[in-house]
Amino acid sequence: MALARVLCPIVVGRESELSSLEDALLAALRGDGGVVIIGGEAGMGKTRLVSELVNRAKRLRCAVMSGACSEAELSLPYLPFLEAIGNRLTTENLDELRQRLGAAADELSQLFPQLGRPSAAGGDPTQAKLRMFEAILLLLRDAARDRALLLVLEDLQWADPGTRELLDYMTRRLRSTNVLVLATYRMDERFSRNARSAKSSVSSCTSAAKAIPSCWKRCFATLSTAATSIAPIQAGIGRRWPRCESRAR
């Protein structure tokens, strides 16, 4: 017996939010990448929005990568990135990829041994982390080289500190790239502490965004229950432009 689709093929009551997400994807195609965060309680439509944007990205011939955080107490550092990049590597010609990445391949081999020989340990840990972050960004830009890349990171409420730190770093380094990161987190009461931490990891760069040139665009979307009978769900959308103007509905 054929299985029925779990997700409704029609997006209901999400046209505005979906339009904002598609705008961010089209901006990435023009070389104006960034980070989009979707937060909301379970069942509020985050997965449906992400699924629809993924479908649209594929129709535009964009590369798509995805990974998710784990609720395990001792989850691996950078777990959603490890999953997304690891799956991508299974489809790549590794010899050609190593040539394109150059020295960054050695940095990445600490996380992905198939990429080569790890760099010798030692030196300043902060500089080592910076080199790793830059190597990951280079790999993402390589994945976006033909068109653009949509990187989906799910369940940030369970993100480890390393993942939140890398995501925060990306908000400062993805401008003028073809990479769009779309992340989700739950705002349920049982996850409130981790959700606030995940939200703050991106919101902390608000002050830095004010000094960024006009080519940078950053969206922050939050889905929440509306105290109105007009619609069961209301969305607040803020866009960071050079003057950092925002609006909410």
Order of alpha helices (4+ residues) and beta strands (2+ residues): alpha-beta-alpha-beta-alpha-alpha-alpha-alpha-beta-alpha-beta-alpha-alpha-beta-beta
